[in-house]
Amino acid sequence: MHRFVSLFFLLIAMSLHAAPPRVLAWDEEIASKKLALVSSTAQLEITGMHPSKRTFALRLKGAGPYFVRVIDQAPAADGKPIQIQVPLTDEMKHPLILLMPDAKHPTGIRPLVINDDVKGFAWGSYRFLNATPKDIVVQMEQKAVKVPAGWKAVDLNLGGETRGIGARVALAESIEKVLYSAVWEYDANARTLCIIVPGTDPRLGPIAFKAVPEDKIGYELDTKEEKKANGAEAVP
């Protein structure tokens, strides 16, 4: 009976572990930071960060809560490590941790967790996230989607073969006034994470895009490489 109870609680503890996340750095400054993903019992350095490519999945041992920790800085005055909590959940099977800059936090970062499952964020899709304070409408060819403020993901899949497409962006409150217009390339064998941010250069308009494409072949090669290496091991 005691052995059965112990096994039961062990299975519960195992089920509480978040799925191995990948990490995407917002820019080169964040990519150059010495960071680690930390659980209740383990710490794993985040390596291979890049602003245009996701890392391999981080196979961290231990249950939550989870934190991103700065590992090349001394602890704070109260003796606690410089870290910030990451909202990883058990329900998200393919999480992507986007590390945004945050000058107000001691770590200099703000983590945002996105569901990166290819079953939902499919090949041939654009996934839009809106970091501006107003709702935005994105139109590509004859399809249009409303992307609300507040980081809610909205997908758009045009279908068909690889081709050049017209992209048009406007505020939802005044769709007749175009804020951005360009020709993009649509690829049915790629998916693109598109983050809409306030523009910092008046010559380029009031909004800007951070677009991070991922092609299917590269994804499959990375997945095979991960399986071969069986992931990096966490240190207890």
C-alpha positions as YAML, in Angstrom:
chain: A
units: angstrom
residues:
- id: 1
  name: MET
  ca: [0.00, 0.00, 0.00]
- id: 2
  name: HIS
  ca: [2.80, 2.42, 0.94]
- id: 3
  name: ARG
  ca: [4.58, 1.64, -2.33]
- id: 4
  name: PHE
  ca: [1.37, 2.30, -4.29]
- id: 5
  name: VAL
  ca: [0.85, 5.68, -2.57]
- id: 6
  name: SER
  ca: [4.46, 6.69, -3.23]
- id: 7
  name: LEU
  ca: [4.10, 5.78, -6.91]
- id: 8
  name: PHE
  ca: [0.82, 7.72, -7.11]
- id: 9
  name: PHE
  ca: [2.40, 10.92, -5.79]
- id: 10
  name: LEU
  ca: [5.44, 10.42, -8.02]
- id: 11
  name: LEU
  ca: [3.18, 10.25, -11.08]
- id: 12
  name: ILE
  ca: [1.39, 13.43, -9.96]
- id: 13
  name: ALA
  ca: [4.70, 15.25, -9.52]
- id: 14
  name: MET
  ca: [5.84, 14.14, -12.97]
- id: 15
  name: SER
  ca: [2.61, 15.41, -14.53]
- id: 16
  name: LEU
  ca: [3.15, 18.85, -13.00]
- id: 17
  name: HIS
  ca: [6.31, 19.44, -15.01]
- id: 18
  name: ALA
  ca: [5.90, 21.95, -17.80]
- id: 19
  name: ALA
  ca: [6.75, 20.80, -21.33]
- id: 20
  name: PRO
  ca: [10.29, 21.65, -22.49]
- id: 21
  name: PRO
  ca: [10.16, 25.26, -23.77]
- id: 22
  name: ARG
  ca: [12.17, 26.90, -26.51]
- id: 23
  name: VAL
  ca: [13.43, 30.46, -26.13]
- id: 24
  name: LEU
  ca: [13.49, 33.41, -28.50]
- id: 25
  name: ALA
  ca: [15.49, 36.53, -27.62]
- id: 26
  name: TRP
  ca: [13.98, 39.87, -28.66]
- id: 27
  name: ASP
  ca: [17.29, 41.39, -29.74]
- id: 28
  name: GLU
  ca: [21.06, 40.90, -29.73]
- id: 29
  name: GLU
  ca: [21.43, 42.49, -26.30]
- id: 30
  name: ILE
  ca: [19.15, 39.94, -24.68]
- id: 31
  name: ALA
  ca: [20.69, 37.11, -26.74]
- id: 32
  name: SER
  ca: [24.10, 38.00, -25.27]
- id: 33
  name: LYS
  ca: [22.91, 37.73, -21.65]
- id: 34
  name: LYS
  ca: [23.95, 34.83, -19.43]
- id: 35
  name: LEU
  ca: [20.61, 33.38, -18.39]
- id: 36
  name: ALA
  ca: [19.27, 30.14, -17.00]
- id: 37
  name: LEU
  ca: [15.86, 28.54, -16.72]
- id: 38
  name: VAL
  ca: [15.23, 27.53, -13.12]
- id: 39
  name: SER
  ca: [12.70, 25.14, -11.56]
- id: 40
  name: SER
  ca: [12.08, 24.27, -7.93]
- id: 41
  name: THR
  ca: [15.05, 21.87, -7.93]
- id: 42
  name: ALA
  ca: [17.24, 22.54, -10.99]
- id: 43
  name: GLN
  ca: [18.94, 25.16, -13.12]
- id: 44
  name: LEU
  ca: [19.73, 24.93, -16.84]
- id: 45
  name: GLU
  ca: [21.68, 27.56, -18.76]
- id: 46
  name: ILE
  ca: [19.91, 28.93, -21.84]
- id: 47
  name: THR
  ca: [22.34, 28.57, -24.74]
- id: 48
  name: GLY
  ca: [22.05, 29.35, -28.43]
- id: 49
  name: MET
  ca: [19.82, 32.41, -28.04]
- id: 50
  name: HIS
  ca: [19.28, 34.48, -31.18]
- id: 51
  name: PRO
  ca: [16.77, 37.20, -32.14]
- id: 52
  name: SER
  ca: [15.73, 35.41, -35.32]
- id: 53
  name: LYS
  ca: [15.86, 31.74, -34.28]
- id: 54
  name: ARG
  ca: [14.41, 29.69, -31.47]
- id: 55
  name: THR
  ca: [16.71, 27.69, -29.18]
- id: 56
  name: PHE
  ca: [16.48, 23.94, -28.82]
- id: 57
  name: ALA
  ca: [13.94, 22.75, -26.25]
- id: 58
  name: LEU
  ca: [15.19, 23.14, -22.68]
- id: 59
  name: ARG
  ca: [14.70, 19.87, -20.84]
- id: 60
  name: LEU
  ca: [14.66, 21.13, -17.28]
- id: 61
  name: LYS
  ca: [14.14, 18.76, -14.37]
- id: 62
  name: GLY
  ca: [11.86, 19.67, -11.49]
- id: 63
  name: ALA
  ca: [8.43, 21.24, -11.11]
- id: 64
  name: GLY
  ca: [7.45, 24.90, -11.04]
- id: 65
  name: PRO
  ca: [7.34, 27.70, -10.27]
- id: 66
  name: TYR
  ca: [9.78, 28.54, -13.07]
- id: 67
  name: PHE
  ca: [12.12, 31.50, -13.36]
- id: 68
  name: VAL
  ca: [14.62, 33.00, -15.77]
- id: 69
  name: ARG
  ca: [17.73, 33.83, -13.73]
- id: 70
  name: VAL
  ca: [20.70, 36.06, -14.53]
- id: 71
  name: ILE
  ca: [23.69, 33.84, -13.77]
- id: 72
  name: ASP
  ca: [26.59, 36.25, -14.28]
- id: 73
  name: GLN
  ca: [25.48, 38.78, -11.65]
- id: 74
  name: ALA
  ca: [25.82, 38.72, -7.89]
- id: 75
  name: PRO
  ca: [22.64, 38.23, -5.85]
- id: 76
  name: ALA
  ca: [20.63, 41.26, -4.78]
- id: 77
  name: ALA
  ca: [21.21, 42.99, -1.45]
- id: 78
  name: ASP
  ca: [18.71, 40.64, 0.20]
- id: 79
  name: GLY
  ca: [20.73, 37.65, -1.00]
- id: 80
  name: LYS
  ca: [18.14, 36.52, -3.54]
- id: 81
  name: PRO
  ca: [19.17, 35.73, -7.13]
- id: 82
  name: ILE
  ca: [18.35, 38.16, -9.91]
- id: 83
  name: GLN
  ca: [15.45, 36.41, -11.60]
- id: 84
  name: ILE
  ca: [11.90, 36.77, -12.93]
- id: 85
  name: GLN
  ca: [9.07, 34.26, -12.92]
- id: 86
  name: VAL
  ca: [8.00, 32.63, -16.19]
- id: 87
  name: PRO
  ca: [4.28, 31.79, -16.57]
- id: 88
  name: LEU
  ca: [4.76, 28.25, -17.90]
- id: 89
  name: THR
  ca: [1.67, 26.07, -17.58]
- id: 90
  name: ASP
  ca: [1.15, 22.32, -17.76]
- id: 91
  name: GLU
  ca: [-1.53, 22.72, -20.45]
- id: 92
  name: MET
  ca: [0.87, 24.25, -23.00]
- id: 93
  name: LYS
  ca: [2.60, 21.36, -24.74]
- id: 94
  name: HIS
  ca: [4.99, 23.38, -26.96]
- id: 95
  name: PRO
  ca: [5.77, 26.64, -25.13]
- id: 96
  name: LEU
  ca: [7.96, 29.36, -26.58]
- id: 97
  name: ILE
  ca: [9.43, 31.86, -24.13]
- id: 98
  name: LEU
  ca: [9.85, 35.25, -25.77]
- id: 99
  name: LEU
  ca: [12.31, 37.35, -23.80]
- id: 100
  name: MET
  ca: [11.37, 41.02, -24.14]
- id: 101
  name: PRO
  ca: [13.44, 43.97, -22.86]
- id: 102
  name: ASP
  ca: [12.30, 45.59, -19.60]
- id: 103
  name: ALA
  ca: [14.56, 48.31, -18.26]
- id: 104
  name: LYS
  ca: [12.50, 48.60, -15.07]
- id: 105
  name: HIS
  ca: [13.17, 45.02, -13.89]
- id: 106
  name: PRO
  ca: [16.54, 44.04, -12.37]
- id: 107
  name: THR
  ca: [16.92, 41.22, -14.91]
- id: 108
  name: GLY
  ca: [16.40, 43.63, -17.81]
- id: 109
  name: ILE
  ca: [13.87, 41.22, -19.35]
- id: 110
  name: ARG
  ca: [10.17, 40.38, -19.39]
- id: 111
  name: PRO
  ca: [9.20, 36.83, -20.41]
- id: 112
  name: LEU
  ca: [6.13, 36.16, -22.52]
- id: 113
  name: VAL
  ca: [5.02, 32.56, -23.12]
- id: 114
  name: ILE
  ca: [3.44, 31.65, -26.47]
- id: 115
  name: ASN
  ca: [1.92, 28.35, -27.59]
- id: 116
  name: ASP
  ca: [4.24, 27.29, -30.42]
- id: 117
  name: ASP
  ca: [2.63, 23.95, -31.36]
- id: 118
  name: VAL
  ca: [2.73, 23.36, -35.12]
- id: 119
  name: LYS
  ca: [-0.71, 21.74, -34.83]
- id: 120
  name: GLY
  ca: [-2.12, 25.16, -34.02]
- id: 121
  name: PHE
  ca: [0.51, 27.50, -35.46]
- id: 122
  name: ALA
  ca: [0.61, 25.61, -38.73]
- id: 123
  name: TRP
  ca: [2.96, 25.76, -41.71]
- id: 124
  name: GLY
  ca: [1.87, 28.47, -44.12]
- id: 125
  name: SER
  ca: [0.57, 30.63, -41.26]
- id: 126
  name: TYR
  ca: [1.36, 34.08, -40.00]
- id: 127
  name: ARG
  ca: [0.84, 34.48, -36.26]
- id: 128
  name: PHE
  ca: [0.32, 38.10, -35.20]
- id: 129
  name: LEU
  ca: [0.82, 39.55, -31.73]
- id: 130
  name: ASN
  ca: [0.00, 43.17, -31.02]
- id: 131
  name: ALA
  ca: [2.27, 45.08, -28.62]
- id: 132
  name: THR
  ca: [0.70, 48.46, -29.42]
- id: 133
  name: PRO
  ca: [-2.06, 50.03, -27.28]
- id: 134
  name: LYS
  ca: [-4.70, 49.88, -30.06]
- id: 135
  name: ASP
  ca: [-6.45, 47.15, -32.04]
- id: 136
  name: ILE
  ca: [-5.00, 46.63, -35.52]
- id: 137
  name: VAL
  ca: [-6.34, 45.14, -38.75]
- id: 138
  name: VAL
  ca: [-3.95, 43.18, -40.97]
- id: 139
  name: GLN
  ca: [-4.92, 42.45, -44.55]
- id: 140
  name: MET
  ca: [-3.09, 40.07, -46.88]
- id: 141
  name: GLU
  ca: [-4.52, 39.66, -50.35]
- id: 142
  name: GLN
  ca: [-8.28, 39.25, -49.79]
- id: 143
  name: LYS
  ca: [-8.05, 38.02, -46.19]
- id: 144
  name: ALA
  ca: [-8.07, 40.32, -43.16]
- id: 145
  name: VAL
  ca: [-7.87, 39.71, -39.40]
- id: 146
  name: LYS
  ca: [-8.30, 41.95, -36.39]
- id: 147
  name: VAL
  ca: [-5.34, 41.74, -34.00]
- id: 148
  name: PRO
  ca: [-6.37, 43.09, -30.59]
- id: 149
  name: ALA
  ca: [-4.02, 44.90, -28.26]
- id: 150
  name: GLY
  ca: [-2.83, 42.77, -25.38]
- id: 151
  name: TRP
  ca: [-0.71, 40.02, -26.95]
- id: 152
  name: LYS
  ca: [-3.57, 37.74, -28.02]
- id: 153
  name: ALA
  ca: [-2.32, 35.57, -30.88]
- id: 154
  name: VAL
  ca: [-4.23, 35.75, -34.17]
- id: 155
  name: ASP
  ca: [-3.35, 33.45, -37.09]
- id: 156
  name: LEU
  ca: [-3.75, 34.03, -40.81]
- id: 157
  name: ASN
  ca: [-3.15, 31.29, -43.39]
- id: 158
  name: LEU
  ca: [-3.51, 32.22, -47.06]
- id: 159
  name: GLY
  ca: [-2.92, 28.77, -48.54]
- id: 160
  name: GLY
  ca: [-1.62, 28.05, -52.00]
- id: 161
  name: GLU
  ca: [1.90, 28.15, -53.43]
- id: 162
  name: THR
  ca: [4.86, 30.36, -52.61]
- id: 163
  name: ARG
  ca: [4.31, 33.86, -54.02]
- id: 164
  name: GLY
  ca: [4.57, 37.55, -53.36]
- id: 165
  name: ILE
  ca: [1.60, 38.98, -51.44]
- id: 166
  name: GLY
  ca: [0.46, 42.47, -50.56]
- id: 167
  name: ALA
  ca: [0.37, 43.26, -46.83]
- id: 168
  name: ARG
  ca: [-1.61, 46.21, -45.47]
- id: 169
  name: VAL
  ca: [-1.98, 47.34, -41.85]
- id: 170
  name: ALA
  ca: [-4.33, 49.91, -40.31]
- id: 171
  name: LEU
  ca: [-5.90, 50.78, -36.98]
- id: 172
  name: ALA
  ca: [-9.22, 49.02, -36.41]
- id: 173
  name: GLU
  ca: [-10.79, 52.37, -35.59]
- id: 174
  name: SER
  ca: [-9.72, 53.93, -38.92]
- id: 175
  name: ILE
  ca: [-9.08, 51.17, -41.45]
- id: 176
  name: GLU
  ca: [-9.11, 53.61, -44.35]
- id: 177
  name: LYS
  ca: [-5.81, 55.12, -43.13]
- id: 178
  name: VAL
  ca: [-2.97, 52.75, -44.01]
- id: 179
  name: LEU
  ca: [-0.15, 52.63, -41.46]
- id: 180
  name: TYR
  ca: [1.98, 50.07, -43.27]
- id: 181
  name: SER
  ca: [2.02, 48.62, -46.77]
- id: 182
  name: ALA
  ca: [4.55, 46.26, -48.34]
- id: 183
  name: VAL
  ca: [4.99, 43.15, -50.44]
- id: 184
  name: TRP
  ca: [5.82, 40.01, -48.44]
- id: 185
  name: GLU
  ca: [6.70, 36.51, -49.58]
- id: 186
  name: TYR
  ca: [4.24, 33.78, -48.70]
- id: 187
  name: ASP
  ca: [5.71, 30.29, -48.23]
- id: 188
  name: ALA
  ca: [3.43, 27.32, -47.57]
- id: 189
  name: ASN
  ca: [6.38, 25.46, -45.97]
- id: 190
  name: ALA
  ca: [7.17, 28.17, -43.43]
- id: 191
  name: ARG
  ca: [5.43, 29.89, -40.56]
- id: 192
  name: THR
  ca: [6.14, 33.42, -39.38]
- id: 193
  name: LEU
  ca: [5.73, 34.93, -35.93]
- id: 194
  name: CYS
  ca: [4.90, 38.62, -36.45]
- id: 195
  name: ILE
  ca: [4.98, 41.02, -33.50]
- id: 196
  name: ILE
  ca: [3.55, 44.47, -34.13]
- id: 197
  name: VAL
  ca: [5.29, 47.12, -32.03]
- id: 198
  name: PRO
  ca: [5.18, 50.92, -31.84]
- id: 199
  name: GLY
  ca: [7.52, 52.47, -34.39]
- id: 200
  name: THR
  ca: [10.67, 54.19, -33.16]
- id: 201
  name: ASP
  ca: [11.62, 55.89, -36.43]
- id: 202
  name: PRO
  ca: [9.12, 58.54, -37.60]
- id: 203
  name: ARG
  ca: [10.35, 58.12, -41.18]
- id: 204
  name: LEU
  ca: [9.14, 54.49, -41.19]
- id: 205
  name: GLY
  ca: [5.69, 55.11, -39.69]
- id: 206
  name: PRO
  ca: [3.95, 54.68, -36.32]
- id: 207
  name: ILE
  ca: [4.30, 50.89, -36.22]
- id: 208
  name: ALA
  ca: [7.02, 48.34, -36.90]
- id: 209
  name: PHE
  ca: [7.22, 44.57, -37.26]
- id: 210
  name: LYS
  ca: [9.47, 41.97, -35.71]
- id: 211
  name: ALA
  ca: [9.04, 38.97, -38.01]
- id: 212
  name: VAL
  ca: [10.62, 35.61, -37.12]
- id: 213
  name: PRO
  ca: [10.17, 33.02, -39.88]
- id: 214
  name: GLU
  ca: [10.74, 29.30, -39.36]
- id: 215
  name: ASP
  ca: [10.85, 26.90, -42.30]
- id: 216
  name: LYS
  ca: [9.62, 23.32, -42.11]
- id: 217
  name: ILE
  ca: [12.90, 21.72, -43.23]
- id: 218
  name: GLY
  ca: [14.92, 23.61, -40.63]
- id: 219
  name: TYR
  ca: [12.40, 22.72, -37.94]
- id: 220
  name: GLU
  ca: [12.55, 19.03, -38.80]
- id: 221
  name: LEU
  ca: [16.37, 19.07, -38.84]
- id: 222
  name: ASP
  ca: [16.45, 20.79, -35.45]
- id: 223
  name: THR
  ca: [13.97, 18.26, -34.07]
- id: 224
  name: LYS
  ca: [16.14, 15.37, -35.24]
- id: 225
  name: GLU
  ca: [19.21, 17.03, -33.73]
- id: 226
  name: GLU
  ca: [17.39, 17.47, -30.42]
- id: 227
  name: LYS
  ca: [16.36, 13.82, -30.36]
- id: 228
  name: LYS
  ca: [19.92, 12.74, -31.17]
- id: 229
  name: ALA
  ca: [21.34, 14.83, -28.34]
- id: 230
  name: ASN
  ca: [18.34, 13.97, -26.12]
- id: 231
  name: GLY
  ca: [18.36, 17.57, -24.91]
- id: 232
  name: ALA
  ca: [20.71, 19.25, -22.45]
- id: 233
  name: GLU
  ca: [20.58, 17.89, -18.94]
- id: 234
  name: ALA
  ca: [19.65, 20.15, -16.04]
- id: 235
  name: VAL
  ca: [21.95, 20.40, -13.05]
- id: 236
  name: PRO
  ca: [20.33, 19.67, -9.69]
...
